[in-house]
Amino acid sequence: MQKIKFKSFVFIIPILIFSGISFYFYSLIFTSLIFDNSKNKRSLVTKYSYVIKSNDNKILSKLSRKFEVDNSKHKIPYFLKYSFISSEDKRFYKHNGIDLRSISRALLQNIRSGYVKEGGSTITQQVARLLFLNNDLSFQRKIKEIFISLILEFKYDKNQILKLYLNNIYLGSGAYGVNEASQVYFGKLIEELTLSEIALIAGLAPAPSIFSPYQNIELAIKNRNKVLESMYIDGYISLANKNKALKENINLNYQKADNFLDDKLLINYVLEETDKRIDSKNDYKFLRIKSSINKDWQEKAQKISRYVGPNEIEFALLSIESKTGLIRTMVTSRNPSINEYNRAISSVRPLGSTFKIIPYAAALIEGVKLNDKFEDLPKCWESYCPKNFSDKYRGSVSLIESFKSSSNIVPISITKKIGLKNIINLANSFGLGYQQEFKEFPSLAIGSYGDNLLNITNAYSAINNNGKIQSPSILEKIESFNNQSIWENKTISKKILDLKVNKKINTLLEKSVKEGTSKAAYIKGKKIYGKTGTSDGNKDLWFIGSIENLTTGIWIGYDDNKESVLSSGNAAYLWKKFIAEIYKIPIKE
């Protein structure tokens, strides 16, 4: 009986050990197979390749779509495929995810050289790291990598694994995947790349920061030549192909006169709006997108943002063509190359005095005249006791004088008389109050509630368009690869203000610029309609102004909502500087 128990015990021990090891590796793999999509969060992944142009047909951005892993018809171009196989994993089609021969060769090379000269990781192992792991130099990570590589080889065929690799490999300068590298370094779609350009991109894989052509062009070319030589030796290109590619000059994207816009969030917004307008049932593989952006104005506006200080403070600018609703400029940040937040669209901030146009418009609709008198004196509404800026009060003043001085007392008085619900309804008709729902509190009248730069600019644009509002658009038209029309912008406007009332509102706005709180935007000899706005503690600084057929809004503030030493006059002055630049108007500094 004891012998039987002993035999059972001896038999059970290996099972327990094997189960424990299996559970350990299962836990390692299970906790690792979570795809990290945050690496490329600044770029919108599209199912189509695209070319985005400005309203005057200058290229703003051009990008190939990622390779479709599950679509065998979406093939990897020949030279691209074999440039990476030849330089990164020669035995890619022969191993099962782990190449012991390459590991042994790399180990021997590293021992001979005395440093890590060559890696032994296969393309499959690199995919395991790219999608599920990190680059930690640990035994545990390496074990995970091996097991995940074996699973990947079991789950996907070789071309699928190669697509995963080419879609996700980091190639420097913010480029994740060969499609982005093609855009960043050469401003081209993948299909437009030459053999020389492909070899240069493949040469970046081992150390993109070291071999980057933007950092060291000679080293990048040297590595390109190694890739070409390897492809020739492996039989993937002819001698003529190799020699032609070796002689080709490298023309980088930043060296071109008509280079791309360096603002991924602006491009993402164009793509998001495109996705809303194309039929999701249609599987478009390539789109020609004509945006409404004026590239020259966009670049001028971006330069003007650099005048803002201190360094941590942020800036957004947005221009709308009033008669069409087309967005001509959209600056999302002072530093768009590292920007991860679209302040023109996503940022909802207190509107300050820019909102006052709503209660004043309501008063004019109700029949109040510009010269009617109001009391501009300290006053409380129950426990709410607002103050004017610098505690200045003007006693009995006309409607127009109270607007010029940006009184806080008069718009609240108007609102209490007309009714907060009516003010909210009017604001809603202007497209305001949807980002942050307006509540019936007296402080609403002086801009305590928030909205984004796009909506408040569009509200002023409606006033500049004789009281007719329309949905703003950053798109003019979308076409397929063969230039067939998919969608075209058609202006649809809705009248929200009577022409006579609208004219009186413009009188208020013109007086504010010419004689009131918005004087920093004044340009001699030009009709300008605008209003500054400031939230408590100068946390938000606004100016929204119209000239001719263009309405432009500017916001300045800190992302963390801290107080500023600047004033809304700074926003008004930068507005004037931008307008003077785009219309070539000489102004005194």
C-alpha positions as CSV (number, residue, x, y, z in Angstrom):
1,M,0.0,0.0,0.0
2,Q,2.8,2.4,0.9
3,K,4.6,1.5,-2.4
4,I,1.5,2.4,-4.3
5,K,1.2,5.7,-2.5
6,F,4.9,6.4,-3.1
7,K,4.6,5.7,-6.8
8,S,1.5,7.9,-7.1
9,F,3.4,10.7,-5.3
10,V,6.4,10.3,-7.6
11,F,4.1,10.4,-10.6
12,I,2.2,13.5,-9.3
13,I,5.3,15.7,-8.7
14,P,6.3,16.1,-12.4
15,I,2.7,16.8,-13.3
16,L,2.5,19.5,-10.6
17,I,5.9,21.0,-11.8
18,F,4.8,20.9,-15.4
19,S,1.4,22.5,-14.5
20,G,3.1,25.2,-12.5
21,I,5.5,26.1,-15.3
22,S,2.7,26.0,-17.9
23,F,0.6,28.3,-15.7
24,Y,3.5,30.6,-15.2
25,F,4.1,30.9,-19.0
26,Y,0.4,31.1,-19.6
27,S,0.2,34.0,-17.1
28,L,3.1,35.7,-18.8
29,I,1.6,35.5,-22.2
30,F,-2.0,36.3,-21.1
31,T,-0.9,39.4,-19.3
32,S,1.2,40.5,-22.3
33,L,-1.2,40.0,-25.2
34,I,-2.7,43.5,-24.9
35,F,-2.1,45.7,-27.9
36,D,-0.8,49.1,-26.9
37,N,-2.3,51.6,-29.4
38,S,-1.1,54.7,-27.5
39,K,2.2,54.7,-29.4
40,N,0.6,56.4,-32.3
41,K,-2.3,58.3,-30.6
42,R,-1.5,61.6,-32.4
43,S,-2.3,60.2,-35.8
44,L,-5.7,59.1,-37.0
45,V,-5.5,55.7,-38.6
46,T,-7.5,55.7,-41.8
47,K,-8.6,52.8,-44.1
48,Y,-7.6,54.9,-47.1
49,S,-4.6,56.6,-48.5
50,Y,-5.1,60.3,-49.0
51,V,-3.8,63.6,-50.3
52,I,-5.1,66.7,-48.5
53,K,-4.8,70.0,-50.4
54,S,-5.3,73.6,-49.4
55,N,-8.0,75.7,-51.0
56,D,-5.4,76.9,-53.5
57,N,-4.3,73.3,-54.3
58,K,-1.1,73.2,-52.3
59,I,-0.4,69.9,-50.6
60,L,-1.0,70.0,-46.8
61,S,-0.5,66.3,-46.1
62,K,-0.1,63.0,-48.0
63,L,-0.2,59.6,-46.4
64,S,-0.6,55.9,-47.5
65,R,-3.0,53.8,-45.5
66,K,-1.6,51.1,-43.2
67,F,-1.4,47.6,-44.8
68,E,-4.6,45.7,-44.3
69,V,-3.4,42.6,-42.3
70,D,-6.4,40.4,-43.2
71,N,-6.7,41.5,-46.8
72,S,-4.5,39.4,-49.1
73,K,-5.3,41.7,-52.0
74,H,-3.5,44.6,-50.3
75,K,0.0,43.7,-51.2
76,I,3.3,45.0,-50.0
77,P,5.4,46.6,-52.8
78,Y,8.2,44.2,-53.9
79,F,11.2,46.5,-53.1
80,L,9.7,47.5,-49.7
81,K,9.1,43.9,-48.7
82,Y,12.6,42.7,-49.6
83,S,14.5,45.7,-48.4
84,F,13.4,44.9,-44.8
85,I,13.7,41.1,-45.2
86,S,17.2,41.4,-46.6
87,S,18.4,43.9,-44.0
88,E,16.5,42.8,-40.9
89,D,15.7,39.0,-41.2
90,K,17.1,37.2,-44.2
91,R,15.6,33.8,-43.1
92,F,12.2,35.3,-42.4
93,Y,10.3,32.8,-44.7
94,K,12.3,29.8,-43.4
95,H,12.1,30.1,-39.6
96,N,9.1,29.7,-37.2
97,G,9.5,32.9,-35.4
98,I,12.8,32.1,-33.6
99,D,15.9,31.8,-35.7
100,L,18.6,29.9,-33.7
101,R,21.1,30.3,-36.6
102,S,20.8,34.1,-36.6
103,I,21.0,34.3,-32.8
104,S,24.2,32.2,-32.8
105,R,25.7,34.3,-35.6
106,A,24.8,37.5,-33.8
107,L,26.2,36.2,-30.5
108,L,29.5,35.3,-32.2
109,Q,29.7,38.7,-33.9
110,N,29.1,40.5,-30.7
111,I,31.8,38.5,-28.8
112,R,34.3,39.2,-31.6
113,S,33.6,42.9,-31.7
114,G,33.4,43.3,-27.9
115,Y,30.1,45.1,-28.0
116,V,26.5,44.6,-29.2
117,K,27.1,44.9,-32.9
118,E,24.3,42.7,-34.3
119,G,20.9,41.7,-32.9
120,G,19.5,38.2,-33.4
121,S,15.8,39.1,-33.2
122,T,13.6,38.0,-36.1
123,I,10.9,40.2,-37.6
124,T,8.3,38.1,-35.7
125,Q,10.1,38.8,-32.4
126,Q,10.2,42.5,-33.2
127,V,6.4,42.4,-33.9
128,A,6.0,40.7,-30.5
129,R,7.9,43.6,-28.9
130,L,6.2,46.3,-30.9
131,L,2.6,45.2,-30.2
132,F,2.7,43.5,-26.8
133,L,5.9,44.2,-24.9
134,N,8.6,46.8,-24.4
135,N,12.4,47.0,-24.9
136,D,13.3,46.1,-21.3
137,L,16.5,44.0,-21.1
138,S,15.2,41.2,-18.8
139,F,15.0,37.5,-19.0
140,Q,11.3,37.5,-18.3
141,R,10.6,39.8,-21.2
142,K,12.7,37.6,-23.5
143,I,10.8,34.5,-22.5
144,K,7.5,36.3,-23.2
145,E,8.9,37.5,-26.6
146,I,9.8,33.9,-27.6
147,F,6.4,32.5,-26.7
148,I,4.4,35.3,-28.3
149,S,6.5,35.0,-31.4
150,L,5.6,31.3,-31.6
151,I,1.9,32.1,-31.1
152,L,2.1,34.8,-33.8
153,E,3.6,32.4,-36.3
154,F,0.8,29.9,-35.5
155,K,-2.0,32.6,-35.7
156,Y,-0.8,34.6,-38.8
157,D,0.9,33.8,-42.1
158,K,4.3,35.4,-43.0
159,N,2.8,38.2,-45.0
160,Q,0.4,39.1,-42.3
161,I,3.3,39.3,-39.7
162,L,5.3,41.4,-42.2
163,K,2.4,43.8,-42.5
164,L,2.1,44.1,-38.7
165,Y,5.8,44.9,-38.6
166,L,5.7,47.5,-41.4
167,N,2.6,49.1,-39.9
168,N,4.1,49.6,-36.5
169,I,7.9,49.8,-36.6
170,Y,9.2,53.1,-35.3
171,L,11.4,54.8,-37.9
172,G,12.2,58.1,-36.2
173,S,10.8,61.7,-36.4
174,G,7.5,60.6,-34.9
175,A,6.9,58.0,-37.8
176,Y,5.3,54.7,-36.7
177,G,5.1,52.5,-39.7
178,V,6.6,52.8,-43.2
179,N,3.6,54.7,-44.4
180,E,4.3,57.6,-42.0
181,A,8.1,57.3,-42.7
182,S,7.4,57.8,-46.4
183,Q,5.4,60.9,-45.5
184,V,7.8,62.3,-42.9
185,Y,11.0,61.9,-44.9
186,F,9.9,62.2,-48.5
187,G,6.4,63.6,-48.6
188,K,5.2,60.7,-50.7
189,L,2.8,57.8,-50.7
190,I,4.5,54.4,-50.4
191,E,3.8,53.6,-54.0
192,E,5.6,56.8,-55.1
193,L,8.9,55.8,-53.3
194,T,12.0,55.0,-55.4
195,L,14.2,52.0,-54.6
196,S,16.8,54.5,-53.1
197,E,14.2,56.0,-50.8
198,I,12.9,52.6,-49.7
199,A,16.4,51.4,-48.9
200,L,17.0,54.6,-46.8
201,I,13.9,54.0,-44.8
202,A,14.8,50.3,-44.3
203,G,18.2,51.4,-43.1
204,L,16.6,53.4,-40.3
205,A,15.2,50.3,-38.5
206,P,18.1,49.3,-36.3
207,A,18.5,52.8,-34.8
208,P,16.2,55.5,-36.2
209,S,17.6,58.3,-34.1
210,I,21.2,57.6,-35.1
211,F,20.6,56.9,-38.8
212,S,18.0,59.6,-39.3
213,P,18.7,61.7,-42.5
214,Y,17.5,64.7,-40.5
215,Q,20.3,64.1,-38.0
216,N,23.1,62.7,-40.1
217,I,22.5,62.5,-43.9
218,E,25.9,60.9,-44.6
219,L,25.3,58.1,-42.1
220,A,21.8,57.6,-43.5
221,I,23.1,57.3,-47.0
222,K,25.9,54.9,-45.9
223,N,23.2,52.7,-44.3
224,R,21.0,53.0,-47.4
225,N,24.0,51.7,-49.5
226,K,24.4,48.7,-47.1
227,V,20.7,47.8,-47.6
228,L,21.1,48.1,-51.4
229,E,24.2,45.9,-51.4
230,S,22.4,43.3,-49.2
231,M,19.4,43.2,-51.6
232,Y,21.7,42.8,-54.5
233,I,23.7,39.9,-52.9
234,D,20.4,38.2,-51.9
235,G,19.2,38.4,-55.5
236,Y,16.3,40.8,-54.9
237,I,17.6,43.6,-57.2
238,S,19.7,43.7,-60.3
239,L,23.1,45.3,-60.6
240,A,21.6,48.0,-62.7
241,N,18.9,48.6,-60.1
242,K,21.5,48.9,-57.4
243,N,23.8,51.3,-59.3
244,K,20.9,53.6,-60.3
245,A,19.7,53.7,-56.6
246,L,23.3,54.4,-55.4
247,K,23.6,57.4,-57.7
248,E,20.2,58.9,-56.8
249,N,20.2,62.2,-54.8
250,I,18.2,62.2,-51.6
251,N,15.5,64.9,-51.6
252,L,14.0,65.2,-48.1
253,N,10.6,66.5,-47.4
254,Y,11.7,69.5,-45.4
255,Q,13.9,70.7,-48.2
256,K,11.0,71.1,-50.6
257,A,9.6,74.6,-51.1
258,D,6.0,73.3,-50.7
259,N,6.5,71.2,-47.6
260,F,3.6,69.8,-45.5
261,L,1.9,71.4,-42.5
262,D,3.4,70.3,-39.3
263,D,0.2,70.0,-37.4
264,K,-1.2,66.5,-37.0
265,L,-4.2,67.6,-35.0
266,L,-5.3,69.9,-37.8
267,I,-4.9,67.1,-40.3
268,N,-6.7,64.7,-38.0
269,Y,-9.6,67.1,-37.8
270,V,-9.8,67.3,-41.7
271,L,-9.8,63.4,-41.7
272,E,-12.5,63.2,-39.0
273,E,-14.7,65.6,-40.9
274,T,-14.0,63.5,-44.1
275,D,-15.0,60.3,-42.4
276,K,-18.4,61.9,-41.5
277,R,-19.1,62.8,-45.1
278,I,-18.1,59.7,-47.0
279,D,-20.5,56.7,-47.2
280,S,-19.2,54.1,-44.7
281,K,-20.6,51.4,-47.0
282,N,-18.1,52.4,-49.7
283,D,-14.6,50.9,-49.2
284,Y,-12.5,53.8,-50.6
285,K,-8.8,53.0,-50.8
286,F,-7.7,56.5,-51.9
287,L,-9.2,60.0,-51.4
288,R,-8.3,63.4,-52.8
289,I,-9.4,65.8,-50.1
290,K,-9.6,69.5,-50.8
291,S,-9.7,71.4,-47.5
292,S,-10.7,75.0,-47.0
293,I,-7.4,75.9,-45.3
294,N,-5.4,78.8,-46.9
295,K,-1.9,77.5,-46.5
296,D,-0.3,80.9,-46.7
297,W,-2.6,82.3,-44.0
298,Q,-2.1,79.2,-41.9
299,E,1.7,79.5,-41.9
300,K,1.4,83.3,-41.1
301,A,-0.9,82.6,-38.2
302,Q,1.4,79.9,-36.9
303,K,4.3,82.4,-36.9
304,I,2.2,85.0,-35.1
305,S,1.6,82.5,-32.3
306,R,5.3,82.7,-31.4
307,Y,4.8,86.4,-30.3
308,V,2.9,85.1,-27.3
309,G,4.7,84.8,-24.0
310,P,5.6,83.4,-21.5
311,N,6.6,80.0,-23.0
312,E,4.0,77.9,-21.2
313,I,1.0,79.9,-22.3
314,E,-1.0,78.5,-25.2
315,F,-2.7,80.0,-28.2
316,A,-5.4,79.1,-30.7
317,L,-6.6,81.0,-33.8
318,L,-9.5,80.2,-36.2
319,S,-10.7,82.1,-39.3
320,I,-14.1,81.6,-41.0
321,E,-15.1,83.0,-44.4
322,S,-18.4,84.6,-43.3
323,K,-20.4,84.1,-46.5
324,T,-19.5,80.5,-47.0
325,G,-18.7,79.1,-43.5
326,L,-15.4,77.7,-44.8
327,I,-12.6,77.6,-42.2
328,R,-9.5,79.3,-43.7
329,T,-7.1,79.0,-40.7
330,M,-7.0,76.8,-37.6
331,V,-4.0,77.1,-35.3
332,T,-4.3,74.4,-32.6
333,S,-1.3,75.4,-30.5
334,R,1.9,77.4,-30.4
335,N,3.9,74.2,-30.9
336,P,1.9,72.0,-33.4
337,S,4.8,69.6,-33.9
338,I,4.4,68.4,-30.3
339,N,0.8,69.4,-29.8
340,E,-1.6,66.7,-28.6
341,Y,-4.7,68.9,-27.9
342,N,-6.8,70.8,-30.4
343,R,-7.5,74.0,-28.5
344,A,-9.7,75.4,-31.4
345,I,-12.1,72.5,-31.2
346,S,-11.8,70.5,-28.0
347,S,-11.0,73.3,-25.5
348,V,-14.2,74.6,-23.7
349,R,-13.4,77.8,-21.8
350,P,-15.4,80.6,-20.2
351,L,-16.3,83.1,-23.0
352,G,-16.0,86.2,-20.9
353,S,-17.2,89.4,-22.5
354,T,-17.3,87.9,-26.0
355,F,-20.7,86.4,-24.9
356,K,-22.2,89.9,-24.1
357,I,-23.1,90.3,-27.7
358,I,-26.0,87.8,-27.0
359,P,-27.9,89.8,-24.3
360,Y,-27.3,93.0,-26.3
361,A,-28.7,91.4,-29.4
362,A,-31.7,90.2,-27.4
363,A,-32.2,93.8,-26.2
364,L,-32.2,95.1,-29.8
365,I,-34.6,92.4,-30.9
366,E,-36.9,93.5,-28.1
367,G,-36.9,97.1,-29.5
368,V,-34.3,98.7,-27.2
369,K,-32.5,101.6,-29.0
370,L,-28.7,102.2,-29.1
371,N,-29.2,105.5,-27.2
372,D,-31.6,104.1,-24.5
373,K,-30.3,104.7,-21.0
374,F,-29.2,102.1,-18.4
375,E,-27.9,102.3,-14.9
376,D,-24.2,101.3,-14.7
377,L,-23.9,101.2,-10.9
378,P,-22.9,98.6,-8.3
379,K,-25.9,96.2,-7.9
380,C,-26.7,92.8,-6.4
381,W,-29.1,90.1,-7.6
382,E,-29.8,88.2,-4.4
383,S,-26.4,87.1,-3.3
384,Y,-24.7,87.7,-6.6
385,C,-22.9,91.1,-6.7
386,P,-20.8,91.4,-9.9
387,K,-18.3,94.2,-10.4
388,N,-17.1,96.1,-13.4
389,F,-13.4,95.9,-14.4
390,S,-11.2,98.0,-12.2
391,D,-14.4,98.9,-10.2
392,K,-15.3,101.7,-12.7
393,Y,-19.0,102.6,-13.0
394,R,-20.5,105.3,-15.3
395,G,-23.9,105.9,-13.8
396,S,-26.6,106.5,-16.4
397,V,-25.2,105.4,-19.8
398,S,-26.6,104.5,-23.2
399,L,-26.7,101.0,-24.5
400,I,-23.8,101.7,-26.9
401,E,-21.7,103.4,-24.2
402,S,-22.2,100.4,-21.9
403,F,-21.0,98.0,-24.6
404,K,-18.0,100.1,-25.4
405,S,-16.9,100.1,-21.8
406,S,-17.8,96.4,-21.5
407,S,-20.1,96.9,-18.4
408,N,-20.9,93.8,-16.4
409,I,-23.9,95.4,-14.8
410,V,-25.9,96.4,-17.9
411,P,-26.0,93.0,-19.7
412,I,-27.1,91.3,-16.4
413,S,-29.9,94.0,-16.1
414,I,-30.9,93.3,-19.7
415,T,-30.9,89.6,-19.1
416,K,-33.0,89.8,-15.9
417,K,-35.5,92.0,-17.8
418,I,-35.8,89.8,-20.9
419,G,-35.4,86.5,-19.1
420,L,-32.5,84.0,-18.9
421,K,-34.5,81.4,-20.9
422,N,-34.8,83.8,-23.8
423,I,-31.1,84.6,-23.6
424,I,-30.2,80.9,-23.7
425,N,-32.6,80.3,-26.6
426,L,-30.9,83.1,-28.6
427,A,-27.5,81.8,-27.7
428,N,-28.5,78.3,-28.9
429,S,-29.6,79.8,-32.2
430,F,-26.1,81.2,-32.6
431,G,-24.7,77.6,-32.0
432,L,-23.6,78.3,-28.4
433,G,-24.4,76.3,-25.3
434,Y,-24.0,72.8,-26.7
435,Q,-20.5,72.2,-25.6
436,Q,-21.4,73.2,-22.1
437,E,-25.1,73.4,-21.3
438,F,-26.1,77.0,-20.3
439,K,-28.0,77.3,-17.0
440,E,-30.3,80.1,-15.8
441,F,-27.8,82.0,-13.6
442,P,-27.2,85.8,-13.9
443,S,-23.5,85.3,-14.5
444,L,-24.3,83.7,-17.9
445,A,-24.9,87.2,-19.3
446,I,-21.2,88.1,-18.8
447,G,-19.7,84.9,-20.1
448,S,-19.2,82.7,-17.1
449,Y,-20.1,79.6,-19.2
450,G,-17.8,78.1,-21.7
451,D,-17.7,77.1,-25.3
452,N,-15.0,76.5,-27.9
453,L,-13.2,78.9,-30.2
454,L,-14.9,77.5,-33.3
455,N,-18.5,78.1,-32.0
456,I,-17.9,81.6,-30.7
457,T,-16.1,82.6,-33.9
458,N,-18.9,81.2,-36.0
459,A,-21.5,83.2,-33.9
460,Y,-19.6,86.4,-34.8
461,S,-19.3,85.2,-38.4
462,A,-23.1,85.0,-38.6
463,I,-23.3,88.7,-37.5
464,N,-20.7,89.5,-40.2
465,N,-23.0,87.6,-42.7
466,N,-26.1,89.8,-42.2
467,G,-27.5,87.7,-39.4
468,K,-27.3,84.4,-41.4
469,I,-25.6,81.4,-39.7
470,Q,-24.2,78.3,-41.3
471,S,-22.3,75.2,-40.2
472,P,-18.6,75.9,-40.4
473,S,-16.7,73.4,-42.6
474,I,-13.0,72.7,-43.1
475,L,-13.8,70.8,-46.3
476,E,-14.5,72.0,-49.9
477,K,-14.7,68.7,-51.7
478,I,-13.8,65.0,-51.6
479,E,-12.9,63.0,-54.7
480,S,-11.9,59.4,-55.4
481,F,-8.6,58.2,-56.9
482,N,-9.9,58.7,-60.5
483,N,-11.2,62.2,-59.7
484,Q,-14.8,61.2,-59.3
485,S,-16.8,63.5,-57.0
486,I,-17.8,61.9,-53.7
487,W,-18.9,65.0,-51.7
488,E,-18.9,68.7,-52.3
489,N,-19.6,71.5,-49.8
490,K,-22.8,73.4,-50.4
491,T,-23.5,76.5,-48.2
492,I,-26.8,76.3,-46.4
493,S,-27.5,79.3,-44.2
494,K,-30.2,80.0,-41.7
495,K,-31.4,83.6,-40.9
496,I,-31.4,84.2,-37.2
497,L,-31.3,88.1,-37.1
498,D,-33.3,90.8,-38.8
499,L,-31.1,92.9,-41.0
500,K,-31.9,96.1,-39.1
501,V,-31.0,94.5,-35.8
502,N,-27.9,93.0,-37.2
503,K,-26.8,96.4,-38.5
504,K,-27.2,97.8,-34.9
505,I,-25.1,94.9,-33.5
506,N,-22.4,95.7,-36.0
507,T,-22.5,99.3,-34.8
508,L,-21.8,98.1,-31.2
509,L,-18.9,96.0,-32.4
510,E,-17.4,98.7,-34.5
511,K,-17.6,101.2,-31.6
512,S,-15.9,98.7,-29.3
513,V,-12.9,98.5,-31.7
514,K,-12.8,102.1,-32.6
515,E,-13.4,103.7,-29.1
516,G,-13.8,100.9,-26.5
517,T,-12.1,98.0,-24.8
518,S,-11.1,96.4,-28.2
519,K,-9.0,99.4,-29.4
520,A,-5.9,97.2,-29.7
521,A,-7.5,95.7,-32.9
522,Y,-8.1,99.0,-34.6
523,I,-6.6,99.5,-38.0
524,K,-6.9,103.0,-39.4
525,G,-9.2,103.3,-42.5
526,K,-10.7,99.8,-42.0
527,K,-14.1,98.8,-40.7
528,I,-13.6,96.3,-38.0
529,Y,-16.3,94.7,-35.9
530,G,-15.1,92.9,-32.8
531,K,-15.1,92.3,-29.0
532,T,-12.6,91.3,-26.4
533,G,-13.3,88.8,-23.6
534,T,-11.6,88.0,-20.3
535,S,-12.5,85.4,-17.7
536,D,-11.7,85.8,-14.0
537,G,-8.1,86.2,-13.2
538,N,-7.2,86.7,-16.9
539,K,-7.3,82.9,-17.3
540,D,-8.9,83.2,-20.7
541,L,-8.1,86.0,-23.2
542,W,-10.3,86.4,-26.2
543,F,-10.8,88.6,-29.2
544,I,-13.3,87.8,-32.0
545,G,-13.3,90.2,-34.9
546,S,-14.5,90.6,-38.5
547,I,-13.1,92.5,-41.4
548,E,-14.6,92.3,-44.9
549,N,-15.7,88.7,-45.4
550,L,-13.5,87.1,-42.7
551,T,-14.2,86.5,-39.0
552,T,-11.2,85.5,-36.9
553,G,-11.2,84.4,-33.3
554,I,-8.1,84.2,-31.0
555,W,-7.8,82.6,-27.6
556,I,-4.8,82.8,-25.2
557,G,-4.5,81.0,-21.9
558,Y,-2.9,78.2,-19.9
559,D,-4.0,74.6,-20.3
560,D,-4.0,74.2,-16.5
561,N,-6.3,77.2,-16.1
562,K,-3.9,79.3,-14.1
563,E,-4.0,83.1,-14.0
564,S,-2.2,85.2,-16.6
565,V,-0.5,88.6,-16.5
566,L,-1.6,89.3,-20.1
567,S,-4.9,91.0,-21.1
568,S,-7.5,90.5,-23.8
569,G,-5.8,93.5,-25.5
570,N,-2.9,91.1,-26.3
571,A,-5.4,88.9,-28.1
572,A,-6.8,91.9,-30.0
573,Y,-3.3,93.1,-31.0
574,L,-2.3,89.6,-32.3
575,W,-5.6,89.6,-34.3
576,K,-4.6,92.9,-35.9
577,K,-1.1,91.6,-36.6
578,F,-2.5,88.5,-38.3
579,I,-5.0,90.6,-40.4
580,A,-2.2,93.0,-41.4
581,E,-0.1,90.0,-42.5
582,I,-2.7,88.3,-44.7
583,Y,-4.1,91.5,-46.2
584,K,-0.7,93.2,-46.5
585,I,-1.8,96.2,-44.5
586,P,1.0,98.3,-43.0
587,I,0.6,98.9,-39.3
588,K,2.7,100.6,-36.6
589,E,4.3,98.2,-34.2
